[in-house]
């Protein structure tokens, strides 16, 4: 039995992994896949890949591309979710800010430096025509930290996945003033170079198993009710999320990689470019 460590955010996108593990699908292939939830998100997972604390990460596309270019010894092995991630732009319930325009030059709560919440603040600022050089950030680590920061005023707004933050909006803790979808696929699967080099067939088998689960995920009986219960969501919100989410079982092509990298460069999120072979596992 080969032990493999994998990390991802504790969100609805990653339920297919939990289902496959609980069903014994990896065990049947002689793989002990050990899942670890990382609520701190992309920045923390990038660090775990660098430090050898995990073998695989299911991670935001923009975050891992940026970190590989910055020296993270990992490769993207596959796209996991092709559809854009919809980032809700949130303020505290009692905030005076009413629209996205009100947030120009205001302080952004982010989970960590290099996190999706930071990178998407640049995307949103660019969309709005704001200068991105002087954006101020408040590191809050988790959603709970963001709640505290927006409530006590140490930060002005917070960007996080629309549906996972919807319960906080429903409870009157956050107000959503808008959305900002990613201009690239949401999630990819990344593997440490050292592990990938030693265990290519194990990685191929893991992808084969998870791809079978994601291919059939939306057809699982009562999956909407299961998701709503597990993640404290309204059923109609989950049903909308299922319609919007497009799983992928495909390799990241060089053309798609170049497009993502060029967008990140134009946004100032990266200051140099990498090559396809340095960033993505060859077919």
N, C-alpha and C positions, 0 to 999 in steps of 0.2 A: 504494500500500500504506500503510494507516494503522497507525502504531506505537502500541500500547497497553500500558501497564505494569500488571501485576497481581501481587499478593502473597497468600500464604497459608502456613499451617504445613506443614512437610514430613511430612504424615501421610496415612493411607490414604483419608481423606475427599476428598483433593484429587487422587487418581489420575485421575478423569475429565477433569480439565483437562489433565493430562500426555498422556493418550491422545488427546484431541482435537487438541492441539498437534502431537503426533508423527504423527498421521494426516493432517495438513494441512487439517483442517476449517475452521480460521479463515483460513488462507492462501487457501483456495478462495473466501472471502468478501472477499478483499483486505484482510485484517487481520493484522498482525504482532503477535500477542499474546505479550508477553515476560514469562514467569513467573519470579518470584523467591521462593525459599523463605525464610521468616522463622522460625527456630527459637525466637526470643524471644517469639513469640506476639502476642496481641491488643494489649497496650500499645504495643509497637513499631510495629505496623501502623497503629494510630490516629495515632501521631506522623507516620508516613510520609504518610498522607492529609493531615494538617494542613500538612506541609511541602511538599507537591506532589511527593514522591519516588515516588509511585505514583498511578495513576489509579483503580484498583479494588482492593478487598480482600475476600477471602473470610474472614469474621471472625465471632467469637463474638457472638451476639445481644446478650447483656447488656453486653458491653464497648463495642460501637459505639453502642448506645442511650445509654449513660451518657456517652460522649464527644461525641456530637452535641449532647446537652442541655448539655454543658459548653462548647460552642462550635466543635466540629469541623465545618467547612463541607462536609458530605457528606450523602448521602441513601441510605437503604436502598432497593434497587431490586427485591429478590426474596428470598424464603426459599430457602436452598440445601439444608439438611437439616432436615426437619420433626421427626424423632425427637429425644428428649432426648439430651444428651451425658452419658455416664456417667463421672463423676469418681471415680477410685480415691483412697482416702485412705491414704497410705503413710507408714511409719516406717522407720528404718534397721533392717537385719536383726538387729543386736545390741541394739536398743532394748528397754527394759523395758516399753514401752507395749503393751498387748495388745488393747485395745478402743477404739472411738471415745470413749467416756466418759473414758478416761484422758487425753485430749488437751485437756480443758478448761483454759484459761489457759496453754496451751503455745504456743511460737513457731512460726509458719507460714512455710515457705519459699515464696516467690512469684517468678515470673519478672520482673515489673515492677509498679510501682504502676499500678492500673487494669487489670491483666491479669485473665483469667478465673480464674487460680489464686488471686488475691486476692479477687475478687468471690464466688467459690464458697466461700471460707472463711467469709464472712458468711452465705451460704445454709446451710451445714452447721451453723454455730453457732446460727442461728435454729431449725433443725430439732431441735437438741439441747436447746433451751431455755436456751442460754448467753447471757450479756451480750455484745454485739458492740462495745461502746465501746472496750474496752481490748485488743483483739486485737493481739499483737505480730507484726511481719513481718520476715523476712530476705530481701532481694532477691538472687536467685541467677542471674537472666538465662535460664538454659537448664536442661534436664534434667541435663546433666553437672554444672552448678553445684549442683543439688538433691542429686545423689548425694554430692558433696563435703560439703555442709552437713549432711545427715542422718548421714553417716558420721563426721564429726568433731564433731558435736554442737552446731554453731552454730545449727541449727534442729531442731525436734522432729518436724514432719510436713510432708508435701507432697501437694498435690492436683493430679492430672493425669489425662488421659484413660485410662480403665481398660485398654484393649487396647494402647495404645502403650507403657504402662509394664509390661505383663505380662512382657516378656523380662527386665526387671530383677528382677521378683519370682521368675521361674523360675531366674534365676542366683543367687538368694540375696543380692542387694544391697539390695532393699527387701522389706518385708513389707506386705501390704495388710490393713488392719484393718476396712475397710468401703468402701462406695460411696455416692456422693451424686449422683443424677441431676438435671439442670437441670429446673426447672418451666416451661420454655419451649423453643421450637425451638432446635436446636444452633447452626446457622450461617446467616448471611445474606450477601448480596452487597451491598457498599456502594461508591458511586462519589463522587468529589469533585464538588461542585456545579459548579465551573467547567468540568470536562471533560464532565459530563452535559449542561450547557446547550448546549455547542458541538457535541456529538456524540451526540444522542439516538438516531439511527438505528443508529450503530455499537454502542451499548450494547444496543439491541433485538436486533441480529444476533448479538452475543456470547451473549446469554441464549438465543436460539433454538438456537444450536449446542450449548451446554453442556447445555441441557435435553434435547436429543435423546440425548446421551451418558448422562446420569444415568438417563433413563427406561429405557434398555436395559442399564444397567451390570451388574446382577446376572445377566443372561443371557449375558454375554460368556463364551465357552468358557474353562474353566480359570482364571477370574478369581480364585478362591480360592487356587489355587497361586501365581499371579502375585503377589498381595498378600502371601502368607506369605513368599515369597522376598524381595520388595523391602523389606519392613519387619521382617524377622527375627522372624516370628511363627509360632506353632504353627498348623498347618492347621485344627485343630478350633476354635481361638480366632477365626480369621478367618471360619470358617463361621458361628459364633455371631454375630459382629459383622455379617455380611451380613444375617442374619435380623433383627437388631435395627434396622438402619439404614434409615430411610425418607427417600428423596430427595424434594425438592419442586421443582415447576416453577411455583409459585404466588406471587402478590403477597402481601405482608403486609397483612392487612385492618386497618381502623381498630379493630375490636373486639379483634383479637389484639394489636395494638400497645398499646391501653389496658390490657389485662390484664397484659402484660409490664411496662409502665411502672409500674402500680400495685403490682406485686409488688416491683419494684426500690425504689420509694419506701417501701413498708412495711418493707423490710429495711434501710433507711437507706443503700443504695448510691447513691441520688440524693437530693438535698435539695430539688429543685424539679422540676416537670413541664414537658414540652414539648407542642406540638400535633402531631397526625398529619401535617399538611402541612409542618411544619418538619423532620420526621424521615424521612418516607417519600415516595418519588417517586410523584406522582399517576399514576393509570392513564391 
